[in-house]
């Protein structure tokens, strides 16, 4: 019998539910990103464009975590006698580092650019509608 730590994380029913939640979140974030992209193209709003990038990055992060979940479910082998369950933590670390470095760097760059060349406000109704809708969806 394998030790408790050697058992595959996929042996529980919770893993199937977690994957289903991740797939739903990926689909929702893709739909939200598409709506925000359309609104950003229609209005030229930098705020909506930033929100679109945020939704796209959320989707990428969820895909990386799904990859980690898949890789952590590999069975034990001679080189990893206790399995690959800890691989998920590595992918979570990659997501955290990418959020901090890429998200922070892009935000700082865009903030400096906006301060140097402030855009003219046009059609704020689109912006408010998309932000209120996306905020309501995230709050579910």
C-alpha positions as CSV (number, residue, x, y, z in Angstrom):
1,X,0.0,0.0,0.0
2,X,1.3,3.5,-0.9
3,X,1.9,6.0,1.9
4,X,-0.8,8.7,2.2
5,X,1.5,11.3,0.6
6,X,2.2,9.1,-2.4
7,X,-1.5,8.9,-3.5
8,X,-2.5,10.8,-6.5
9,X,-4.4,14.0,-5.8
10,X,-6.8,13.0,-8.6
11,X,-8.2,10.1,-6.5
12,X,-10.7,12.5,-4.8
13,X,-13.9,13.7,-6.3
14,X,-12.9,17.2,-5.3
15,X,-10.4,17.3,-8.1
16,X,-13.1,16.8,-10.8
17,X,-15.1,19.6,-9.2
18,X,-12.1,21.9,-9.1
19,X,-11.4,21.3,-12.8
20,X,-15.0,22.1,-13.6
21,X,-14.7,25.3,-11.7
22,X,-11.5,26.2,-13.5
23,X,-13.0,25.5,-16.9
24,X,-16.1,27.6,-16.1
25,X,-13.8,30.5,-14.9
26,X,-11.7,30.3,-18.1
27,X,-14.9,30.5,-20.2
28,X,-16.3,33.3,-18.2
29,X,-13.0,35.3,-18.3
30,X,-12.7,34.7,-22.1
31,X,-16.3,36.1,-22.6
32,X,-15.6,39.0,-20.3
33,X,-12.3,39.8,-22.1
34,X,-14.1,39.7,-25.5
35,X,-16.8,42.1,-24.3
36,X,-14.1,44.4,-22.8
37,X,-12.1,44.3,-26.0
38,X,-15.1,45.3,-28.1
39,X,-15.9,48.2,-25.7
40,X,-12.2,49.3,-25.7
41,X,-12.2,49.3,-29.5
42,X,-15.4,51.2,-29.7
43,X,-14.5,53.9,-27.1
44,X,-10.7,54.0,-27.1
45,X,-10.8,53.8,-23.3
46,X,-7.5,53.0,-21.7
47,X,-9.3,51.8,-18.5
48,X,-11.4,49.3,-20.4
49,X,-8.3,48.2,-22.3
50,X,-6.5,47.6,-19.0
51,X,-9.5,45.7,-17.8
52,X,-9.4,43.6,-21.0
53,X,-5.8,42.8,-20.4
54,X,-6.6,41.9,-16.8
55,X,-9.2,39.4,-17.9
56,X,-6.9,37.9,-20.5
57,X,-4.2,37.5,-17.9
58,X,-6.7,35.9,-15.5
59,X,-7.4,33.4,-18.3
60,X,-3.7,32.6,-18.8
61,X,-3.2,32.1,-15.1
62,X,-6.1,29.7,-14.9
63,X,-4.7,27.8,-17.8
64,X,-1.3,27.6,-16.1
65,X,-3.0,26.3,-12.9
66,X,-4.9,23.7,-15.0
67,X,-1.5,22.6,-16.4
68,X,-0.2,22.3,-12.9
69,X,-3.2,20.2,-11.8
70,X,-2.7,17.9,-14.8
71,X,1.0,17.4,-14.2
72,X,0.6,16.9,-10.5
73,X,-1.8,13.9,-11.2
74,X,1.0,11.8,-12.8
75,X,1.5,8.5,-11.0
76,X,4.6,7.8,-8.9
77,X,7.6,6.4,-10.7
78,X,11.1,5.4,-9.7
79,X,12.5,8.9,-9.9
80,X,9.5,10.3,-7.9
81,X,8.4,7.6,-5.5
82,X,5.9,9.8,-3.7
83,X,4.3,11.1,-6.9
84,X,4.1,14.5,-8.5
85,X,1.5,16.2,-6.2
86,X,3.9,19.0,-5.2
87,X,4.2,20.1,-8.9
88,X,1.0,22.1,-8.4
89,X,2.8,24.4,-6.0
90,X,5.5,25.2,-8.6
91,X,2.9,26.3,-11.1
92,X,1.1,28.4,-8.5
93,X,4.5,30.1,-7.9
94,X,4.9,30.7,-11.6
95,X,1.5,32.3,-11.7
96,X,2.3,34.5,-8.7
97,X,5.7,35.6,-10.1
98,X,4.1,36.4,-13.5
99,X,1.3,38.4,-11.8
100,X,3.8,40.4,-9.8
101,X,6.4,41.1,-12.5
102,X,4.3,41.4,-15.7
103,X,1.2,42.9,-14.1
104,X,3.2,45.4,-12.1
105,X,5.5,46.3,-15.0
106,X,2.7,46.9,-17.4
107,X,0.8,48.9,-14.9
108,X,3.7,51.2,-14.1
109,X,4.5,51.7,-17.8
110,X,0.9,52.4,-18.7
111,X,0.5,54.8,-15.7
112,X,3.6,56.8,-16.7
113,X,2.4,57.0,-20.4
114,X,-1.0,58.1,-19.3
115,X,0.4,60.8,-17.1
116,X,2.6,62.1,-19.9
117,X,-0.1,62.0,-22.5
118,X,-3.6,62.1,-20.9
119,X,-6.3,60.7,-23.2
120,X,-9.5,62.6,-24.0
121,X,-12.6,61.2,-22.3
122,X,-15.1,60.0,-24.9
123,X,-18.3,57.9,-24.4
124,X,-17.9,57.1,-20.7
125,X,-21.2,55.2,-20.7
126,X,-19.6,52.2,-22.4
127,X,-16.9,52.2,-19.7
128,X,-19.3,52.3,-16.8
129,X,-21.6,49.6,-18.3
130,X,-18.7,47.2,-18.9
131,X,-17.1,47.8,-15.5
132,X,-20.4,47.4,-13.6
133,X,-21.2,44.2,-15.6
134,X,-17.8,42.7,-15.1
135,X,-17.8,43.6,-11.4
136,X,-21.1,41.9,-11.0
137,X,-20.0,38.7,-12.7
138,X,-16.8,38.5,-10.6
139,X,-18.8,39.0,-7.4
140,X,-20.8,35.8,-8.0
